[in-house]
Amino acid sequence: MKQIPYWLDTAPRRPDRSGKPLPESADVVVIGGGLTGLSTAYHAARKGASVVLVEKDQIGAGASGRNGSMCTQGITIPPGEARKRYGQERALELYNAFRDAVDLVEDLTLREQIDCDFTRAGRLGLACKPKHFEHLQAKQRELAENFGHETVVLSKSDLRAEIGSDYYHGALLDPLSAGLHVGKFVGGLADAAERAGAEIHERNAATGLTRLPGGGFVVETMHGTIRAKQVMAATDAYSDKSMPWFRKRLINVGSFIIVTEPLGEARAKELIPNGRLLVAHKNVGHYVRLTPDNRLAFGGRARFAPSNPASDLKSGDILKREMTEIFPQLAGARIDYVWGGMVGFSWDRIPHAGEIDGLYYSMGYCGHGVQMATYMGRAVAEMMDGKPEANPLRGLGFPKVPVPFYNGTAWFLPFGGAYYKAKDRWS
Ligand SMILES: Cc1cc2nc3c(=O)[nH]c(=O)nc-3n(C[C@H](O)[C@H](O)[C@H](O)COP(=O)(O)OP(=O)(O)OC[C@H]3O[C@@H](n4cnc5c(N)ncnc54)[C@H](O)[C@@H]3O)c2cc1C
């Protein structure tokens, strides 16, 4: 069994972008080589800026190469809650940004010819209890009436045509959500950023940032310093101690995935005949999809623990039990991959992007980063180009996690996890 992300293992081998000398200066320095950073680098370079991206590991080594590869519609909080919190007009603007983000991913794959299996397979939000089906029916009405978004309610009996399991009690189908091969997308976006003129430096961490009196920054890195007119922090859940401001505002939660052996087309079609993306409608849920080579990928929070090799294995065991409860026909299937990664959650469960004293940032996508990181990367390139209105998240603040002395180490997560699991049992 491999303990690396399936998506990185099965993507074409990429050039080694480490060991190059840094230029003395650039218009824009981007810190972090996930989808946010790559998208900012790509879009800023296309606008004519000189761009240098530094990534402490390899492109996609953070959450961007480790996720469920689901590029789904919909905001990070329930749509009704978004209306209450932000008012109808602002909630609609936010909702539309999440929808446009999926379109942007598709446009990039076409414009830059990124061969990454992007398919509008549709997402099924699944009721794990009869009562949850009522929530999904209410959500369908809310989306149609207040957000102009058409989804389809599927009853338990309708689900027989969608899933080879009797586990669920109905679903809400969003036909426009997409699946892709995120390893190929990340690699393709890096190539496109380089073609647009951006320089990518792997295995080179930013270690410090000094603001210059007349404007601009000196960025210290493991392999030299570089002056920059503008700097973008694109480090999300992987923000290290050189980014204390962000660490005080994000709760980083481990999420884990197992991938079976190739099952063959016929067996895969028995499990998910229409290739939908499955997401359990729960606080502590699971997400399931087929891979392009007919394996089943099964992910979830499993344990409220950080990701590391030992933790990933423990979580993998839990996920395998859950997977076979839902799909008993997979009891004998070999597990070929297990891995984990960290998901950045903001306290108010909405992503945040903006500028603090000349330092730009976008992060806290709360599990919706495949599309939103790509979208917000572009928005930040626009903001750097003097268009603050391009930021759909403007004015939302970025609240600190209200736990005394919190500095990014979420010691309280197991308690929060127990609370949400209990909530799932009761509600
Ligand atoms: C297991 C899992 C499943 C998920 N499933 C989905 C899904 O199906 N759909 C979805 O939309 N979202 C999903 N997400 C969330 C999504 O992957 C993230 O929101 C998104 O990838 C964040 O992208 P990013 O570029 O902002 O951050 P990242 O991809 O995490 O990139 C940050 C990068 O910054 C680098 N870095 C950190 N510090 C420094 C430094 N000092 N100098 C240089 N580089 C630095 C890190 O090495 C890292 O590569 C999932 C996440 C996980 C972990």
The ligand as a Tripos MOL2 file, in Angstrom:
@<TRIPOS>MOLECULE
LIG
   53    58     1     0     0
SMALL
NO_CHARGES

@<TRIPOS>ATOM
      1 C1         -7.7610   15.1970    2.1990 C.3       1 LIG1
      2 C2         -8.3310   16.4590    1.6210 C.ar      1 LIG1
      3 C3         -9.4610   16.3920    0.8100 C.ar      1 LIG1
      4 C4         -9.9800   17.5450    0.2310 C.ar      1 LIG1
      5 N1        -10.9760   17.4170   -0.6840 N.ar      1 LIG1
      6 C5        -11.3830   18.5130   -1.3840 C.ar      1 LIG1
      7 C6        -12.2700   18.3670   -2.4730 C.ar      1 LIG1
      8 O1        -12.6200   17.2590   -2.8930 O.2       1 LIG1
      9 N2        -12.7130   19.4920   -3.0840 N.ar      1 LIG1
     10 C7        -12.2890   20.7280   -2.6990 C.ar      1 LIG1
     11 O2        -12.7420   21.7220   -3.2940 O.2       1 LIG1
     12 N3        -11.3890   20.8950   -1.7080 N.ar      1 LIG1
     13 C8        -10.9020   19.8220   -1.0640 C.ar      1 LIG1
     14 N4         -9.9470   19.9620   -0.0980 N.ar      1 LIG1
     15 C9         -9.4250   21.3130    0.2090 C.3       1 LIG1
     16 C10        -8.4740   21.8370   -0.8870 C.3       1 LIG1
     17 O3         -7.5500   20.8380   -1.2440 O.3       1 LIG1
     18 C11        -7.7290   23.0800   -0.3650 C.3       1 LIG1
     19 O4         -8.6860   24.0270    0.0620 O.3       1 LIG1
     20 C12        -6.8800   23.7380   -1.4370 C.3       1 LIG1
     21 O5         -6.0500   22.8060   -2.0760 O.3       1 LIG1
     22 C13        -6.0160   24.8540   -0.8320 C.3       1 LIG1
     23 O6         -5.1170   25.2900   -1.8260 O.3       1 LIG1
     24 P1         -3.9640   26.3200   -1.4430 P.3       1 LIG1
     25 O7         -3.1630   26.5180   -2.6620 O.co2     1 LIG1
     26 O8         -4.5470   27.5240   -0.8210 O.co2     1 LIG1
     27 O9         -3.1230   25.5950   -0.3010 O.3       1 LIG1
     28 P2         -2.1570   24.3320   -0.3960 P.3       1 LIG1
     29 O10        -2.4340   23.4880   -1.5660 O.co2     1 LIG1
     30 O11        -2.1770   23.6790    0.9350 O.co2     1 LIG1
     31 O12        -0.7490   24.9900   -0.6520 O.3       1 LIG1
     32 C14        -0.0370   25.7030    0.3280 C.3       1 LIG1
     33 C15         1.4280   25.5120   -0.0230 C.3       1 LIG1
     34 O13         2.2150   26.4440    0.7300 O.3       1 LIG1
     35 C16         3.4650   25.8310    0.9400 C.3       1 LIG1
     36 N5          4.1490   26.5980    2.0010 N.ar      1 LIG1
     37 C17         3.7760   26.7310    3.3000 C.ar      1 LIG1
     38 N6          4.6330   27.5420    3.9460 N.ar      1 LIG1
     39 C18         5.5530   27.9570    3.0240 C.ar      1 LIG1
     40 C19         6.6870   28.8000    3.0930 C.ar      1 LIG1
     41 N7          7.0510   29.3910    4.2280 N.pl3     1 LIG1
     42 N8          7.4120   29.0020    1.9560 N.ar      1 LIG1
     43 C20         7.0590   28.3930    0.7880 C.ar      1 LIG1
     44 N9          6.0040   27.5750    0.6890 N.ar      1 LIG1
     45 C21         5.2480   27.3640    1.7840 C.ar      1 LIG1
     46 C22         3.1120   24.4080    1.3130 C.3       1 LIG1
     47 O14         4.2140   23.5280    1.1440 O.3       1 LIG1
     48 C23         1.9630   24.1310    0.3330 C.3       1 LIG1
     49 O15         2.3920   23.4820   -0.8510 O.3       1 LIG1
     50 C24        -9.4020   18.8260    0.5110 C.ar      1 LIG1
     51 C25        -8.2660   18.8960    1.3330 C.ar      1 LIG1
     52 C26        -7.7280   17.7280    1.8740 C.ar      1 LIG1
     53 C27        -6.4860   17.8300    2.7160 C.3       1 LIG1
@<TRIPOS>BOND
     1     1     2 1
     2     2     3 ar
     3     2    52 ar
     4     3     4 ar
     5     4     5 ar
     6     4    50 ar
     7     5     6 ar
     8     6     7 ar
     9     6    13 1
    10     7     8 2
    11     7     9 ar
    12     9    10 ar
    13    10    11 2
    14    10    12 ar
    15    12    13 ar
    16    13    14 ar
    17    14    15 1
    18    14    50 ar
    19    15    16 1
    20    16    17 1
    21    16    18 1
    22    18    19 1
    23    18    20 1
    24    20    21 1
    25    20    22 1
    26    22    23 1
    27    23    24 1
    28    24    25 2
    29    24    26 1
    30    24    27 1
    31    27    28 1
    32    28    29 2
    33    28    30 1
    34    28    31 1
    35    31    32 1
    36    32    33 1
    37    33    34 1
    38    33    48 1
    39    34    35 1
    40    35    36 1
    41    35    46 1
    42    36    37 ar
    43    36    45 ar
    44    37    38 ar
    45    38    39 ar
    46    39    40 ar
    47    39    45 ar
    48    40    41 1
    49    40    42 ar
    50    42    43 ar
    51    43    44 ar
    52    44    45 ar
    53    46    47 1
    54    46    48 1
    55    48    49 1
    56    50    51 ar
    57    51    52 ar
    58    52    53 1
@<TRIPOS>SUBSTRUCTURE
     1 LIG1         1 GROUP 0 **** ****
